[in-house]
Amino acid sequence: MSAVLQSDSDTLRMLLERYRQDPEATFQTWFLWDKRIKNFRSIRRGIAAVVEEIEAGTFGNVYKGSSLETVVHSVAEQRQIFKGADHAFLWKPKLRIPDIYEDRGNQLAFGRFLHTCSCCNSEAQVLSAIQGLASRHIKGLGPAVANLLYFLHPTVVPPFNTAIVNGYNALTGAKVKLGRWEEYLAMRRGILDLNTTYRDLLSNDLGAIAGLLFDIGSGRYGAPPKSDDAAAFQKWEEDLAAVRAEAGRPKKALEASQAGERTHTEIQGWLRDLGGALGYLVWIASNDRNRSYGLGRLGDGCLLSLPKHIAASPSAETVGLIDVLWVDAQSGNVAAAFEVEHTTSIYSGIVRMLDLALGFPDHGSMPLFLVAPDGREEEVRAQLRRPAFGRVADLSVRYLPYSQLEKNRQAMALFGHGLKPVEAVARQL
């Protein structure tokens, strides 16, 4: 099904330009969110863990506490667009859906589908895998799976939820229904056509157009009418202007989000300065180093590249995204790693540190620190008790509360040496 617009091209371009500029639209709050890309690899690793457990027969027959819950929860935390992504995977005992927890054959089919999609390198292979899964008619397992596939193939598979479907129907005049793979695939075809037509205002990554459809479907924007309907077009322009004016006024939620980002950067800055004072070379996550901090940038005075033996490893991309690394100046080995978890799930940070610890066993038992607000300690401990994090117990992971870092960092910098002062105020997990 090809997309047939109910509005003219110029009108849709006007909407797209507003969507790109609106500081509270999904384009700015999620698609351009720097941590969006940072989470892709960890979600992919989570999908691989699901596949491994299903094949090994250790996945179990419940969603709660499973590796699938962990990775879907990580997806659901990707800002508003994915809120509720876990609903489709929750076990509904009265309906006995989705039928991948009690039926071993369906569970294996689901695991092998995820594995196939993880290994695909073409659109045709992904579509073939989807059609193969759809042909099994697994009860309760529908196009919501596309929210996992998007993180494997963002240029091929658009995200899927009720708001996106509603936005697509409003924009194109289609009548796509929820819950059926053939309907999703038809909508996907139409989304690709739209994306090709307006590529200059969107992206190869289908998250950009999915965000527009989400914003239309959730009511932030109205779908543009035909421009020859003067009254309707004038009303739509007025509504668009109202959204523009509203976006110009401070919003508590936006301010809270920005404050959270500033706090995350501030903690990284504390760790940067402390590491330098204790004699270490410091690495700042590659996507954070240009953030404003103090009178300069967060990455000022830090390593511009990872040590050669780390940069040459298969884990280099992931390791380079760890919030802060302290590197021994003599050996070039990582002396300590820090992940700052201000409000988001610890899942992504743990996966990055696992890649570091398991990828460089010759570095010794390097301390790994989860740095978070004091009030998150029990939440962090509860997360680490999940079966998906079973290997973490073998690592030297510590919890470093903000208060301890704030209270002691200056004394550590003046009188401390090595890692002992930091380890003294951190708590073993």
DAWOCOR-V885343 format. One record per residue. N is the residue number from 1. RES is the residue in three letters. PHI is phi in radians with two decimals (999 if undefined). OMEGA is omega in whole degrees, 0 to 359 (* if undefined). NEAR is the number of other ideal C-beta (glycine too) atoms within 10 Angstrom. Layout:
# DAWOCOR-V885343
N|RES|PHI|OMEGA|NEAR ; N|RES|PHI|OMEGA|NEAR
This chain:
# DAWOCOR-V885343
1|MET|999|178|16 ; 2|SER|-1.54|182|11 ; 3|ALA|-1.25|175|20 ; 4|VAL|-1.96|186|10 ; 5|LEU|-1.20|174|18 ; 6|GLN|-1.53|182|17 ; 7|SER|-2.31|182|22 ; 8|ASP|-1.33|182|15 ; 9|SER|-1.03|182|11 ; 10|ASP|-1.10|180|9 ; 11|THR|-1.16|179|19 ; 12|LEU|-1.17|176|20 ; 13|ARG|-1.09|177|15 ; 14|MET|-1.06|179|17 ; 15|LEU|-1.14|180|22 ; 16|LEU|-1.10|178|19 ; 17|GLU|-1.12|177|11 ; 18|ARG|-1.13|179|18 ; 19|TYR|-1.03|181|25 ; 20|ARG|-1.21|185|17 ; 21|GLN|-1.56|185|12 ; 22|ASP|-1.19|184|21 ; 23|PRO|-1.16|180|12 ; 24|GLU|-1.92|175|17 ; 25|ALA|-1.33|182|22 ; 26|THR|-1.09|179|25 ; 27|PHE|-1.05|182|25 ; 28|GLN|-1.43|187|17 ; 29|THR|-1.40|180|20 ; 30|TRP|-2.15|187|20 ; 31|PHE|-1.08|178|22 ; 32|LEU|-1.62|178|14 ; 33|TRP|-1.12|187|17 ; 34|ASP|-1.10|182|12 ; 35|LYS|-1.40|178|18 ; 36|ARG|-1.06|180|18 ; 37|ILE|-1.17|181|13 ; 38|LYS|-1.03|184|20 ; 39|ASN|-1.54|183|24 ; 40|PHE|-1.02|185|15 ; 41|ARG|-1.14|181|18 ; 42|SER|-1.18|177|23 ; 43|ILE|-1.17|176|22 ; 44|ARG|-1.10|177|16 ; 45|ARG|-1.12|178|18 ; 46|GLY|-1.11|177|25 ; 47|ILE|-1.10|178|24 ; 48|ALA|-1.09|179|15 ; 49|ALA|-1.14|177|21 ; 50|VAL|-1.06|181|23 ; 51|VAL|-1.05|181|21 ; 52|GLU|-1.07|182|14 ; 53|GLU|-1.21|178|19 ; 54|ILE|-1.11|180|24 ; 55|GLU|-1.11|182|13 ; 56|ALA|-1.38|181|9 ; 57|GLY|1.36|182|10 ; 58|THR|-1.88|183|12 ; 59|PHE|-1.16|181|24 ; 60|GLY|1.54|184|16 ; 61|ASN|-2.18|176|12 ; 62|VAL|-2.36|178|13 ; 63|TYR|-1.39|184|17 ; 64|LYS|-1.06|178|9 ; 65|GLY|1.45|182|13 ; 66|SER|-1.45|176|24 ; 67|SER|-1.12|178|24 ; 68|LEU|-1.17|178|27 ; 69|GLU|-1.06|181|20 ; 70|THR|-1.07|184|21 ; 71|VAL|-1.28|179|27 ; 72|VAL|-1.17|176|26 ; 73|HIS|-1.09|178|17 ; 74|SER|-1.14|176|23 ; 75|VAL|-1.15|184|22 ; 76|ALA|-1.10|179|17 ; 77|GLU|-1.47|179|18 ; 78|GLN|-1.36|178|23 ; 79|ARG|1.10|191|16 ; 80|GLN|-1.06|186|15 ; 81|ILE|-1.03|182|23 ; 82|PHE|-1.87|179|19 ; 83|LYS|-1.02|181|14 ; 84|GLY|1.53|181|13 ; 85|ALA|-1.09|183|21 ; 86|ASP|-1.42|186|20 ; 87|HIS|-1.01|184|13 ; 88|ALA|-1.14|184|19 ; 89|PHE|-1.73|178|25 ; 90|LEU|-1.15|180|13 ; 91|TRP|-1.30|177|19 ; 92|LYS|-1.83|189|11 ; 93|PRO|-1.09|181|9 ; 94|LYS|-1.21|179|5 ; 95|LEU|-1.60|183|10 ; 96|ARG|0.98|177|13 ; 97|ILE|-2.35|350|18 ; 98|PRO|-1.23|190|23 ; 99|ASP|-1.46|176|19 ; 100|ILE|-2.12|181|25 ; 101|TYR|-1.78|182|20 ; 102|GLU|-1.84|180|12 ; 103|ASP|-1.66|184|16 ; 104|ARG|-1.09|179|13 ; 105|GLY|-1.12|178|11 ; 106|ASN|-1.16|179|20 ; 107|GLN|-1.10|178|21 ; 108|LEU|-1.11|179|15 ; 109|ALA|-1.09|179|19 ; 110|PHE|-1.14|179|24 ; 111|GLY|-1.09|181|21 ; 112|ARG|-1.25|173|16 ; 113|PHE|-1.10|178|22 ; 114|LEU|-1.09|179|23 ; 115|HIS|-1.12|179|18 ; 116|THR|-1.04|181|17 ; 117|CYS|-1.15|178|23 ; 118|SER|-1.15|184|16 ; 119|CYS|-1.71|181|10 ; 120|CYS|-1.13|174|18 ; 121|ASN|-2.29|177|8 ; 122|SER|-2.57|178|10 ; 123|GLU|-1.06|182|13 ; 124|ALA|-1.07|180|10 ; 125|GLN|-1.17|179|15 ; 126|VAL|-1.12|180|18 ; 127|LEU|-1.10|178|15 ; 128|SER|-1.11|179|14 ; 129|ALA|-1.13|179|20 ; 130|ILE|-1.08|181|22 ; 131|GLN|-1.14|177|12 ; 132|GLY|-1.14|178|13 ; 133|LEU|-1.16|181|22 ; 134|ALA|-1.06|183|19 ; 135|SER|-1.17|179|10 ; 136|ARG|-1.40|179|14 ; 137|HIS|0.92|179|10 ; 138|ILE|-1.23|186|21 ; 139|LYS|-1.03|175|14 ; 140|GLY|1.44|181|18 ; 141|LEU|-1.90|185|22 ; 142|GLY|-2.05|187|20 ; 143|PRO|-1.13|175|26 ; 144|ALA|-1.05|176|22 ; 145|VAL|-1.06|179|24 ; 146|ALA|-1.03|178|22 ; 147|ASN|-1.18|171|26 ; 148|LEU|-1.40|183|25 ; 149|LEU|-1.11|179|24 ; 150|TYR|-0.97|182|24 ; 151|PHE|-1.35|172|23 ; 152|LEU|-1.64|185|18 ; 153|HIS|-2.43|185|19 ; 154|PRO|-1.17|178|20 ; 155|THR|-1.64|184|14 ; 156|VAL|-2.07|188|20 ; 157|VAL|-2.04|177|25 ; 158|PRO|-1.38|174|26 ; 159|PRO|-1.08|186|26 ; 160|PHE|-2.53|167|22 ; 161|ASN|-2.82|185|25 ; 162|THR|-1.05|182|13 ; 163|ALA|-1.11|179|21 ; 164|ILE|-1.13|177|27 ; 165|VAL|-1.09|180|22 ; 166|ASN|-1.08|179|19 ; 167|GLY|-1.13|179|25 ; 168|TYR|-1.12|180|27 ; 169|ASN|-1.09|181|19 ; 170|ALA|-1.16|184|19 ; 171|LEU|-1.33|188|25 ; 172|THR|-1.85|185|23 ; 173|GLY|1.39|178|13 ; 174|ALA|-1.30|179|19 ; 175|LYS|-2.32|180|8 ; 176|VAL|-1.13|179|19 ; 177|LYS|-1.87|179|12 ; 178|LEU|-1.32|166|14 ; 179|GLY|1.58|182|12 ; 180|ARG|-2.13|183|13 ; 181|TRP|-1.08|182|18 ; 182|GLU|-1.13|177|12 ; 183|GLU|-1.18|179|18 ; 184|TYR|-1.09|182|24 ; 185|LEU|-1.13|176|16 ; 186|ALA|-1.17|177|16 ; 187|MET|-1.10|179|25 ; 188|ARG|-1.00|180|22 ; 189|ARG|-1.06|179|12 ; 190|GLY|-1.15|178|19 ; 191|ILE|-1.10|179|21 ; 192|LEU|-1.11|178|18 ; 193|ASP|-1.08|178|16 ; 194|LEU|-1.07|183|20 ; 195|ASN|-1.12|178|22 ; 196|THR|-1.17|182|9 ; 197|THR|-1.14|185|15 ; 198|TYR|-2.02|183|17 ; 199|ARG|-0.98|183|12 ; 200|ASP|-1.14|179|8 ; 201|LEU|-1.89|182|18 ; 202|LEU|-2.16|185|23 ; 203|SER|-2.90|169|16 ; 204|ASN|-1.12|177|10 ; 205|ASP|-1.29|186|16 ; 206|LEU|-1.27|175|21 ; 207|GLY|-1.12|182|22 ; 208|ALA|-1.14|180|24 ; 209|ILE|-1.28|176|28 ; 210|ALA|-1.08|178|29 ; 211|GLY|-1.11|177|28 ; 212|LEU|-1.09|181|30 ; 213|LEU|-1.10|178|28 ; 214|PHE|-1.08|181|26 ; 215|ASP|-1.17|176|26 ; 216|ILE|-1.23|184|23 ; 217|GLY|-1.18|180|21 ; 218|SER|-1.61|172|18 ; 219|GLY|1.66|178|11 ; 220|ARG|-1.18|176|19 ; 221|TYR|-2.13|169|22 ; 222|GLY|-1.51|175|15 ; 223|ALA|-1.19|182|22 ; 224|PRO|-1.16|177|25 ; 225|PRO|-1.45|173|19 ; 226|LYS|-1.10|184|13 ; 227|SER|-1.22|178|15 ; 228|ASP|-1.47|172|8 ; 229|ASP|-1.66|191|12 ; 230|ALA|-1.02|183|10 ; 231|ALA|-1.15|180|8 ; 232|ALA|-1.14|181|15 ; 233|PHE|-1.17|179|17 ; 234|GLN|-1.12|179|11 ; 235|LYS|-1.10|180|13 ; 236|TRP|-1.12|178|21 ; 237|GLU|-1.07|178|14 ; 238|GLU|-1.14|178|9 ; 239|ASP|-1.13|179|12 ; 240|LEU|-1.14|177|18 ; 241|ALA|-1.13|179|11 ; 242|ALA|-1.14|177|10 ; 243|VAL|-1.11|180|18 ; 244|ARG|-1.09|180|12 ; 245|ALA|-1.16|179|9 ; 246|GLU|-1.11|181|12 ; 247|ALA|-1.17|180|17 ; 248|GLY|-1.35|180|10 ; 249|ARG|-1.60|180|7 ; 250|PRO|-1.03|177|7 ; 251|LYS|-2.10|182|13 ; 252|LYS|-1.04|182|7 ; 253|ALA|-1.12|180|10 ; 254|LEU|-1.15|179|15 ; 255|GLU|-1.09|179|10 ; 256|ALA|-1.12|178|11 ; 257|SER|-1.09|180|16 ; 258|GLN|-1.13|178|13 ; 259|ALA|-1.09|178|11 ; 260|GLY|-1.10|179|13 ; 261|GLU|-1.12|179|16 ; 262|ARG|-1.09|180|14 ; 263|THR|-1.12|178|15 ; 264|HIS|-1.01|180|20 ; 265|THR|-1.15|180|19 ; 266|GLU|-1.09|179|17 ; 267|ILE|-1.12|176|23 ; 268|GLN|-1.03|179|24 ; 269|GLY|-1.09|177|17 ; 270|TRP|-1.04|181|20 ; 271|LEU|-1.18|177|25 ; 272|ARG|-1.03|184|25 ; 273|ASP|-1.18|180|17 ; 274|LEU|-1.17|179|23 ; 275|GLY|-1.05|178|25 ; 276|GLY|-1.09|180|15 ; 277|ALA|-1.15|181|14 ; 278|LEU|-1.52|173|20 ; 279|GLY|1.69|182|13 ; 280|TYR|-1.72|164|20 ; 281|LEU|-1.35|186|18 ; 282|VAL|-2.13|174|20 ; 283|TRP|-1.95|174|27 ; 284|ILE|-1.85|181|28 ; 285|ALA|-0.74|188|24 ; 286|SER|-1.03|180|16 ; 287|ASN|-1.62|180|13 ; 288|ASP|-1.99|192|21 ; 289|ARG|-1.10|181|18 ; 290|ASN|-1.61|177|13 ; 291|ARG|-1.16|177|18 ; 292|SER|-1.20|177|10 ; 293|TYR|-2.68|184|20 ; 294|GLY|1.06|179|10 ; 295|LEU|-1.70|182|6 ; 296|GLY|-2.48|181|9 ; 297|ARG|-2.02|182|15 ; 298|LEU|-1.05|183|21 ; 299|GLY|-1.48|181|20 ; 300|ASP|-1.06|178|14 ; 301|GLY|1.38|183|13 ; 302|CYS|-1.80|178|18 ; 303|LEU|-1.03|177|15 ; 304|LEU|-1.58|178|7 ; 305|SER|-2.59|177|10 ; 306|LEU|-1.22|174|19 ; 307|PRO|-0.89|189|17 ; 308|LYS|-0.96|184|9 ; 309|HIS|-1.23|175|14 ; 310|ILE|-1.41|180|22 ; 311|ALA|-1.06|182|12 ; 312|ALA|-1.52|185|9 ; 313|SER|-1.49|177|16 ; 314|PRO|-1.10|182|9 ; 315|SER|-1.58|188|17 ; 316|ALA|-1.01|183|15 ; 317|GLU|-1.08|180|13 ; 318|THR|-1.20|181|21 ; 319|VAL|-1.03|181|24 ; 320|GLY|-1.14|180|18 ; 321|LEU|-1.72|175|23 ; 322|ILE|-1.14|189|23 ; 323|ASP|-0.95|180|25 ; 324|VAL|-2.54|172|26 ; 325|LEU|-2.10|169|27 ; 326|TRP|-1.80|187|27 ; 327|VAL|-2.02|177|22 ; 328|ASP|-1.14|186|16 ; 329|ALA|-1.17|182|10 ; 330|GLN|-1.46|186|7 ; 331|SER|-1.55|186|13 ; 332|GLY|1.35|178|15 ; 333|ASN|-1.44|177|15 ; 334|VAL|-1.31|179|25 ; 335|ALA|-1.55|179|21 ; 336|ALA|-2.82|179|23 ; 337|ALA|-2.23|183|24 ; 338|PHE|-2.28|171|28 ; 339|GLU|-2.02|181|23 ; 340|VAL|-1.62|183|26 ; 341|GLU|-2.02|185|23 ; 342|HIS|-1.25|181|18 ; 343|THR|-2.34|188|14 ; 344|THR|-1.46|178|16 ; 345|SER|-1.05|179|19 ; 346|ILE|-1.39|188|21 ; 347|TYR|-0.96|184|24 ; 348|SER|-1.09|180|24 ; 349|GLY|-1.09|180|26 ; 350|ILE|-1.11|180|27 ; 351|VAL|-1.10|179|25 ; 352|ARG|-1.11|180|27 ; 353|MET|-1.26|173|25 ; 354|LEU|-1.09|178|20 ; 355|ASP|-1.02|179|22 ; 356|LEU|-1.17|185|22 ; 357|ALA|-1.15|182|22 ; 358|LEU|-1.39|181|12 ; 359|GLY|-1.46|183|16 ; 360|PHE|-2.35|182|17 ; 361|PRO|-1.09|180|9 ; 362|ASP|-1.26|177|8 ; 363|HIS|-1.38|180|17 ; 364|GLY|1.44|181|12 ; 365|SER|-1.43|183|10 ; 366|MET|-1.23|178|21 ; 367|PRO|-1.18|177|21 ; 368|LEU|-2.06|186|24 ; 369|PHE|-2.04|168|26 ; 370|LEU|-1.68|184|26 ; 371|VAL|-1.80|187|25 ; 372|ALA|-2.65|176|22 ; 373|PRO|-1.00|183|16 ; 374|ASP|-0.97|184|10 ; 375|GLY|-1.28|183|9 ; 376|ARG|-1.72|187|18 ; 377|GLU|-1.04|182|15 ; 378|GLU|-1.15|177|8 ; 379|GLU|-1.07|179|14 ; 380|VAL|-1.09|180|19 ; 381|ARG|-1.10|179|12 ; 382|ALA|-1.12|178|10 ; 383|GLN|-1.08|184|21 ; 384|LEU|-1.24|177|18 ; 385|ARG|-1.40|179|12 ; 386|ARG|-1.11|178|18 ; 387|PRO|-0.99|182|15 ; 388|ALA|-1.09|181|22 ; 389|PHE|-1.83|183|21 ; 390|GLY|-0.97|184|12 ; 391|ARG|-1.32|181|12 ; 392|VAL|-1.14|181|19 ; 393|ALA|-1.03|181|10 ; 394|ASP|-1.44|184|10 ; 395|LEU|-1.82|180|19 ; 396|SER|-1.58|182|15 ; 397|VAL|-1.75|180|23 ; 398|ARG|-2.18|178|19 ; 399|TYR|-1.80|181|20 ; 400|LEU|-2.00|182|22 ; 401|PRO|-1.23|178|19 ; 402|TYR|-0.92|186|19 ; 403|SER|-1.06|181|11 ; 404|GLN|-1.19|179|17 ; 405|LEU|-1.19|181|21 ; 406|GLU|-1.12|186|12 ; 407|LYS|-1.26|190|11 ; 408|ASN|-1.92|189|16 ; 409|ARG|-1.10|181|19 ; 410|GLN|-1.19|177|13 ; 411|ALA|-1.13|178|10 ; 412|MET|-1.05|182|18 ; 413|ALA|-1.14|182|16 ; 414|LEU|-1.38|190|8 ; 415|PHE|-2.07|185|8 ; 416|GLY|-1.48|176|18 ; 417|HIS|-2.62|179|9 ; 418|GLY|1.15|186|13 ; 419|LEU|-1.60|187|18 ; 420|LYS|-0.98|181|10 ; 421|PRO|-1.11|179|18 ; 422|VAL|-1.28|178|25 ; 423|GLU|-1.08|182|16 ; 424|ALA|-1.16|183|11 ; 425|VAL|-1.77|178|16 ; 426|ALA|-1.52|181|20 ; 427|ARG|-2.06|181|14 ; 428|GLN|-1.18|178|9 ; 429|LEU|-1.85|*|20
